[in-house]
Amino acid sequence: MIRAKKSLGQNFLIDQNIINKIVNIVNVKDKNILEIGPGTGNLTLEILKKKPKKIILIEKDNNLVDLLQNRFDKSIKIINEDVLRINENLLDDQILTVFGNLPYNISTEILSKWILNLNQKKIWFNCLVLMFQKEVANRIISEFNTKDYGRLSILANWRLKIKKIFDIKPSSFQPKPKIESSVLFFEPKKIFPKFENPKNLEKITRVFFMHRRKMIKKPYFQLFNNNENIATQMGIDLNLRPQNLDFDTYYELTKQYEIQEVNFST
């Protein structure tokens, strides 16, 4: 019997009704599918029933890899690796439809990595159907001026259109987690702000939200070398708090930060 490993953030989805609902979110027939964290293969089985063109699984746990290989044989391709160590842009030469019951302990790290590494000309997926802790999902979909709004919301909404599909009770998993989960649906945006280096957006939001309850004056001056002109031109009140600035303000601040860095280096 395969036991879930707490160290890998494993919680196996066992509720057949939920599995069916997830598989029916998108059409998988004749599509190229990637599944992250397939566990014992319950979702994999339902995807295969819908006749995808091919299905690739990424699974770190050696014991689960053996189980999946025995269960599905040649109908799947398994990559036995940590998803964080894989260059997702090189996974396949075809556009992928992605499903993932993401390990709870690294789910935000996975999503952030995928967003920051997105190619501006060719995106490796057409959609993502991903499961997160409900608390994390709320942070991803939150709007500004709310308590959940923060770095993850700003980063995710930069390149992705996001829709919450449904919540999942702990009883749908084995072992039962202590919290609810949520399924989110993501599609790439065709129009989005362009940056020289997307990691500058990550830096801007990290510095601003390091002390989310304090005024933005100190982090702003830290990033912009005590130059108040940019804030004045953008109409930003430096007495506000980080959650009071909307998505577009953070994207414009990132652009201004990059312009400043170029000016300082020349």
N, C-alpha and C positions, 0 to 999 in steps of 0.2 A: 504493500500500500504506500502510495506517495504522500508524504506529509509536506504541507506548506512550510517554507522557510521564512521565519520572521526577519532574518538578516537580509533577505532579498525583497522584502515588502510584499510577499505573496499572499493573495487571497483569491482562491479559485471560484469563478462564477459557476454556480450549479443550478440556478433557477431557469428552467426551460422557457418559460414565458418571456423572461427578460432577454434571454439569448435570441429568441425569435424576433423580438422587437428591435434589437440592435442590428441583426442581419438585414432586416427589412427597411432600415433607414435609407439605404442607397441600393441601387441596382448593381449587383456584382456579377451578373451573367456576362461571360466573355471578357471580364475585366482582369487586370493584373493586380493581385491583392497582396498587401503586406500586413501581417499581424504581429504586433509587439506583445510579448508576454503571453503566449497562448496557454500556459498552464498545462492542464491535462488534455486540452484539445476539444472542449465542449463547443466553443464558438467556432473553432476550425471546422468541425464536422458539419455544422449548419451552413457555413460558407461554401464548403465543397458540394453540398446538396444543390446549391444554386448554380453550379457549373461555371465557375470562373475560368479564365484562360489559364492562369497559373496562380499559385499561392506560395508566398515566401514567409517563413516564420523566423523571428529572432528570439532565441531563448538562451539565457545564460546558464541555467541549471542543467548540469550534465545528466542527472537522473531523469529530468523531464524530456530532454532531447532523446534519450533512449526510448522512453515511453511513447513519444510522438512518432518516432521513426517506426516503431513496431506497430503502432495503431494505424498509421496512414501510408506507410511504405513509400512508393515512388510518386504518389499523388501530391506530395509537398516537397519543398526545398527548405532545409533548416540551416540557419546560420547560428552556430553555437558561439555566441559572443555577447559581451556587454554592449547594449545599444548605444551607450554614451561613447564607446570607442570606435563606432562605425561612422564612416563618411556616408551619410544618407544620400548625398548627391550622386554617389557612384554605385548605389545598390543595384540598379537595373537600368537598361537602356529604354525601358518603357515607363510611361506615367503610371504611378501606383495609387490605388485606393487603399487607405490605411485604416486598420482597426487596432485598438489597443486598450487592454485593461492594464494601464500603466502601473508599475510598482509604486506604491504610495510614497516611498521614501525618496524617490528621484523623479517624480512626475513633472515637477516644475522645471527641473534641470533639463529634462528631455525636451520639453516644449520650448524653453528658452534657447537651447542649442539649435534646434531645428529652425527657429525664426531667424536667429542671428546669422545662420549659415545659408539662408535662402539665396539662390542665384536670382539676380534681377531679371534675367532674360528667359531662363527656362526653370520652371519649378518642377520638382521631382514627384509631386503628388497632385491629384485633382481634388481630393477632399480627405479630411481626417475625421474619424469617428472614435473619440477617445473618452476614457472613463477616468475620473479624478475623485478624490475626496470631495464631498460637497462644499466644504469650506474653501478648498482651493478653486473649485469651479466658480464659486461666487466671486472670488478675487479676479478671476480671468474675465468674467462678463460684467463686472461692476462699472458704473458710470462715475464721473468725477463728482465731487461733493458728497460722496458716500463713504462709510467707514471701511469698506472693503477695497476701495479704489487705491491703486498703487502701481508699483513697478511692473508687475505681471499684467495688469489690465492694459497699461500703456504700450508695453512691448507687443502683446498679442494682437491688439487692435491696430497696430501699425501695418501689418501685412495680411491680416486675416479677417474675414467676416465670420462672426461667431454666433451660434444659436444653441441655446440650451434645449435638449430634447426631453429628458425626464430624469427623475431621481430614482435611486435604487436603495431598498432597505438592506440592513446588514444581514438579514436572514437569507438573502439571495446568494451568499458567499459561504465558502468553507475554507478556513475557519471564519466565523463571523467577526468582522471588524467592529470596533466600538462606535463607528460613525457611519452616516449615510454617504452614498456615492452619487455622482451625477454624470450623465453622458452628455458631452458637448459635440457639436458638429462644426467643423471649420472648412472654409473655402478660401483660396488665395484671392486677394484683392488685385484687380487689374490696374487700378490707379492708387498710388501711395506716395508719400514723401520720400525723396531719394537722398541718401546720405553717402558721404565718401567712405565712411566706415560705420556700419550698424552698431558696432560695440560702443560708439560714442553715445548712442541713445541709452544703452545699458548703463554707461557711466553717469550720464546726466541724472537719470532716475535714481540710481543708487545713492548719489550724493544728496539729492533733494529729499529722499525718503528715509535717510539715515536717522533723522529725528523728525518723524512725521507730524508730531504735535507742536513743533516749534515753527516760528515764522521762517519764511524762505530767504530772508535777507542774508543770513550768514552763508548758507550753501551757494546762493547766487554769487556773492562777492568772491567766494572761494574759487568758483569755476570761471568767473569772468574778470578776475584780477582787479577787483574793486571798481570796475567800470560800470557805472549806473546807466549809461546811455542806452544800452540795448533794452533794458527793462523799461526805460522811459519811452523809447520808440514803439515798443510792443504794448504799452499801456498796462504793464504788470505792477501791481501794488506789492511791494516787497514785505508788507506786513501780513500778507496772506499765508496760509499753510499749504503744504504740498498738495493735499487733496483738493484744494480750491482751484487748481489750474487744470484746464481740460486737455484732451489728447493733443489737439492741434498746437497748443501753446508749448507743450514739451517737444513736439516735432520741430517747431520753429526755433526753439531754444537750442536744439541739437544742431540745426543748420548754422545758427549764429556762432555756436561754440566752434564748429569746424572752420568757419571763416576766420574767426579769431586766431585759431591755431596756425592756419596758413599764413596770416599776417605776421605772427610772431616768429615764424620760421624763415621768413624772407627778409 
